[in-house]
Amino acid sequence: MHTTLEILTHPLLQPVRHGFFTRRGGASSGLFAGLNCGFGSSDQAEIVAINRGRVSDAMGVGRDRLATVHQVHSADVAVLRAGDQATDFAKIRADGIVTDQPGVALAVLTADCQPILLADPQAGVIGAVHAGWRGALSGVIEAAVGAMNDLGATRIRAVIGPSISQRAYEVGEEFMDEFLTEDTDLQRFFSGGPSGKPMFDLPGFGLMRLRDAGVTAEWTGHCTYSDPDRFYSYRRTMHQHEADYGRLISAIAL
């Protein structure tokens, strides 16, 4: 297994420290081989802690300064303020986290859902969002942008990291109906798949929600499902009838 971390970055977020970490360079083995950062997986907790420590080191923050939330596919966003302990946020049920505090890394975990890192470098405000289809549809992106605005951000840039791409994301008619009930224009994010079922463009939908919220946004273009050497994928695990799957981490720090 690779011992060096592979960290994807994007020019849109420069000069803010950030990274979409792939599975390369971690201490986990077996199904989780690589940099599994999910305590929610059945991987050994002490190994996950080692992996998270490597991420903290790579982000240049102390190991007690990596803030993640208890992700629940909601539209809720937590705000980390002066005096808050980063480690306390692991208990908070939310899917986004924003801050204007230096020396803290905000992170989200994904395995097909969209990891979104956001920054207004001039204002010194950052955010990290876990946006699966449910969270994105219910407004987690807009909630994060609003929370950043409340901290003084005015010119936010965002990058969507490795996510499941449309060509790998077959859904049911009832899934599509949830979107079309909200807005029939959302039909454009669905196309017919090889089996006749709809295929959903999750990153395309995320980009639209970000841009509609006034954010300059891009997607890195990486598909988690299609690249098992680099990315964990919940859906690939299901298709291969594996017992469990690792979680990728994406982080940003001032």
C-alpha positions as CSV (number, residue, x, y, z in Angstrom):
1,M,0.0,0.0,0.0
2,H,1.2,3.5,-0.7
3,T,2.8,5.2,2.3
4,T,2.6,8.7,1.0
5,L,-0.7,10.6,1.1
6,E,-2.3,11.7,-2.2
7,I,-4.0,15.0,-1.7
8,L,-6.1,16.6,-4.5
9,T,-6.2,20.4,-4.5
10,H,-7.8,23.0,-6.7
11,P,-6.6,26.4,-7.8
12,L,-10.0,28.0,-7.1
13,L,-9.4,27.5,-3.4
14,Q,-5.8,28.9,-3.3
15,P,-4.1,30.2,-1.2
16,V,-6.3,28.5,1.5
17,R,-4.9,25.2,2.7
18,H,-7.2,22.4,1.6
19,G,-7.2,18.9,0.3
20,F,-9.4,16.1,-1.0
21,F,-7.6,13.1,0.4
22,T,-7.7,9.9,-1.6
23,R,-7.4,6.5,0.0
24,R,-3.7,6.3,-0.6
25,G,-1.2,6.5,2.2
26,G,-3.2,5.2,5.1
27,A,-2.7,2.5,7.8
28,S,-5.9,0.5,7.2
29,S,-5.9,-2.9,5.6
30,G,-8.2,-5.4,4.0
31,L,-11.5,-3.9,2.7
32,F,-10.4,-0.5,4.2
33,A,-6.9,-0.6,2.7
34,G,-5.5,2.9,2.8
35,L,-6.6,6.1,4.5
36,N,-10.0,5.2,6.0
37,C,-11.0,8.1,8.2
38,G,-14.5,6.9,9.2
39,F,-15.1,5.9,12.8
40,G,-18.5,4.8,11.6
41,S,-16.9,1.9,9.7
42,S,-16.1,-1.4,11.3
43,D,-12.3,-0.7,10.9
44,Q,-10.3,-0.6,14.1
45,A,-10.8,2.7,15.8
46,E,-7.1,3.1,16.7
47,I,-6.2,2.6,13.0
48,V,-8.7,5.3,12.0
49,A,-7.2,7.6,14.6
50,I,-3.8,7.1,13.1
51,N,-5.2,7.9,9.6
52,R,-6.9,11.1,10.9
53,G,-3.6,12.0,12.6
54,R,-1.8,11.9,9.3
55,V,-4.5,14.2,7.8
56,S,-4.1,16.6,10.7
57,D,-0.3,16.6,10.1
58,A,-0.8,17.2,6.4
59,M,-3.1,20.1,7.1
60,G,-0.6,21.6,9.6
61,V,-2.9,21.5,12.6
62,G,-2.8,19.7,15.9
63,R,-4.5,16.4,16.1
64,D,-7.1,17.9,18.5
65,R,-7.8,20.6,15.9
66,L,-9.5,18.5,13.2
67,A,-13.2,19.2,13.4
68,T,-15.8,16.8,12.0
69,V,-19.5,16.5,12.6
70,H,-21.8,13.6,13.1
71,Q,-23.2,13.5,9.5
72,V,-26.9,12.7,9.1
73,H,-27.9,13.8,5.5
74,S,-29.5,17.0,6.9
75,A,-29.4,20.7,6.0
76,D,-27.9,21.6,9.4
77,V,-24.6,23.5,9.6
78,A,-22.5,24.0,12.7
79,V,-20.4,27.1,13.4
80,L,-17.1,26.7,15.1
81,R,-16.4,29.9,17.1
82,A,-13.5,31.3,19.3
83,G,-13.1,29.1,22.3
84,D,-14.8,26.0,20.9
85,Q,-13.1,22.7,21.1
86,A,-12.8,21.1,17.6
87,T,-13.1,17.6,19.0
88,D,-16.6,18.5,20.5
89,F,-18.1,18.8,17.1
90,A,-17.9,15.0,16.5
91,K,-21.1,14.8,18.6
92,I,-23.0,17.5,16.7
93,R,-25.5,16.1,14.2
94,A,-25.0,18.3,11.1
95,D,-23.7,18.1,7.5
96,G,-21.7,21.3,7.3
97,I,-19.3,23.2,9.4
98,V,-18.0,26.7,9.0
99,T,-15.5,28.9,10.9
100,D,-13.5,32.1,10.8
101,Q,-10.9,30.7,13.3
102,P,-7.4,30.0,12.2
103,G,-5.5,26.9,13.2
104,V,-8.5,24.6,12.9
105,A,-9.1,22.1,10.0
106,L,-12.8,21.5,9.1
107,A,-13.4,18.1,7.5
108,V,-16.2,16.0,6.1
109,L,-16.3,12.3,5.3
110,T,-17.7,10.8,2.1
111,A,-17.9,7.6,0.0
112,D,-19.9,8.8,-3.1
113,C,-21.6,11.9,-1.6
114,Q,-20.2,15.3,-2.5
115,P,-17.5,16.7,-0.3
116,I,-17.6,20.5,-0.8
117,L,-14.9,22.8,0.5
118,L,-15.6,26.6,0.6
119,A,-13.5,29.7,1.2
120,D,-13.5,33.4,1.2
121,P,-9.8,34.1,1.6
122,Q,-10.2,37.8,1.9
123,A,-12.7,37.6,4.7
124,G,-10.9,34.6,6.4
125,V,-14.0,32.3,6.4
126,I,-14.1,28.6,5.4
127,G,-16.6,25.8,5.3
128,A,-16.8,22.1,4.6
129,V,-20.0,20.4,3.5
130,H,-21.2,16.8,3.2
131,A,-23.8,16.9,0.4
132,G,-25.5,13.7,-0.6
133,W,-28.6,14.0,-2.7
134,R,-30.9,14.4,0.3
135,G,-28.8,17.1,2.0
136,A,-28.3,18.9,-1.3
137,L,-32.0,18.8,-2.1
138,S,-33.0,20.0,1.4
139,G,-30.6,23.0,1.4
140,V,-27.4,22.1,3.2
141,I,-25.4,24.0,0.5
142,E,-27.4,27.2,1.0
143,A,-27.3,26.8,4.7
144,A,-23.5,26.7,4.7
145,V,-23.2,29.7,2.4
146,G,-25.6,31.6,4.7
147,A,-23.6,30.7,7.8
148,M,-20.4,31.9,6.0
149,N,-22.1,35.1,5.1
150,D,-23.0,35.6,8.8
151,L,-19.3,35.4,9.6
152,G,-18.5,38.1,7.0
153,A,-17.9,36.1,3.8
154,T,-18.9,38.0,0.7
155,R,-17.0,36.3,-2.2
156,I,-17.1,32.6,-1.6
157,R,-15.4,30.0,-3.9
158,A,-16.2,26.4,-3.6
159,V,-14.9,23.1,-5.0
160,I,-16.8,19.8,-5.1
161,G,-14.4,16.9,-4.6
162,P,-14.5,13.3,-5.7
163,S,-18.2,12.2,-5.9
164,I,-20.2,9.6,-7.7
165,S,-20.6,10.7,-11.3
166,Q,-23.8,10.5,-13.4
167,R,-22.6,7.5,-15.5
168,A,-22.4,5.4,-12.2
169,Y,-25.5,6.7,-10.4
170,E,-28.6,4.8,-11.5
171,V,-31.7,5.7,-9.4
172,G,-35.3,4.8,-9.3
173,E,-38.3,6.7,-10.7
174,E,-39.4,7.5,-7.1
175,F,-36.0,9.1,-6.5
176,M,-36.4,11.3,-9.6
177,D,-40.0,12.2,-8.5
178,E,-38.7,13.7,-5.2
179,F,-36.7,16.2,-7.3
180,L,-39.4,16.9,-9.9
181,T,-42.0,17.5,-7.1
182,E,-39.6,20.3,-5.9
183,D,-39.0,21.7,-9.4
184,T,-39.7,20.2,-12.8
185,D,-36.7,22.0,-14.2
186,L,-34.5,19.5,-12.2
187,Q,-35.3,17.0,-14.9
188,R,-32.1,18.2,-16.7
189,F,-30.0,16.4,-14.0
190,F,-31.4,13.0,-15.0
191,S,-30.8,11.0,-18.2
192,G,-31.8,7.6,-19.3
193,G,-29.4,4.8,-18.3
194,P,-28.5,1.6,-20.1
195,S,-31.2,-0.3,-18.2
196,G,-33.8,2.4,-18.9
197,K,-33.6,3.7,-15.3
198,P,-32.7,7.4,-14.6
199,M,-29.1,8.3,-14.1
200,F,-28.6,11.3,-11.7
201,D,-25.9,14.0,-12.0
202,L,-25.1,14.7,-8.3
203,P,-22.1,17.0,-8.9
204,G,-24.0,18.9,-11.6
205,F,-26.9,19.4,-9.2
206,G,-24.4,20.6,-6.5
207,L,-22.7,23.0,-8.9
208,M,-26.1,24.5,-9.8
209,R,-27.1,25.0,-6.1
210,L,-23.7,26.6,-5.3
211,R,-23.8,29.0,-8.3
212,D,-27.5,29.9,-7.6
213,A,-26.3,30.8,-4.1
214,G,-23.8,33.3,-5.6
215,V,-20.7,31.0,-5.2
216,T,-18.0,30.6,-7.9
217,A,-17.8,26.8,-8.0
218,E,-16.1,23.9,-9.8
219,W,-16.0,20.1,-9.5
220,T,-12.6,18.2,-9.6
221,G,-14.1,15.7,-12.0
222,H,-13.2,12.6,-10.1
223,C,-15.7,9.7,-9.9
224,T,-15.5,7.7,-6.6
225,Y,-17.3,4.7,-8.1
226,S,-15.1,4.3,-11.1
227,D,-11.6,4.4,-9.4
228,P,-11.3,1.8,-6.7
229,D,-7.5,2.3,-6.3
230,R,-8.0,5.9,-5.2
231,F,-11.5,6.2,-3.8
232,Y,-13.9,4.4,-1.4
233,S,-17.5,4.0,-2.8
234,Y,-20.6,3.0,-0.9
235,R,-22.4,2.0,-4.1
236,R,-19.4,0.0,-5.5
237,T,-19.3,-1.9,-2.1
238,M,-23.0,-2.7,-2.4
239,H,-22.6,-3.9,-6.0
240,Q,-19.7,-6.1,-5.0
241,H,-21.5,-7.4,-1.9
242,E,-18.6,-6.4,0.4
243,A,-19.3,-6.2,4.1
244,D,-18.2,-2.5,4.6
245,Y,-16.4,0.4,3.1
246,G,-14.0,3.1,4.0
247,R,-14.6,6.9,4.2
248,L,-12.7,9.5,2.3
249,I,-11.8,12.8,4.1
250,S,-11.7,16.3,2.7
251,A,-10.4,19.2,4.8
252,I,-9.8,22.9,4.8
253,A,-7.9,25.2,7.2
254,L,-7.1,28.9,7.6
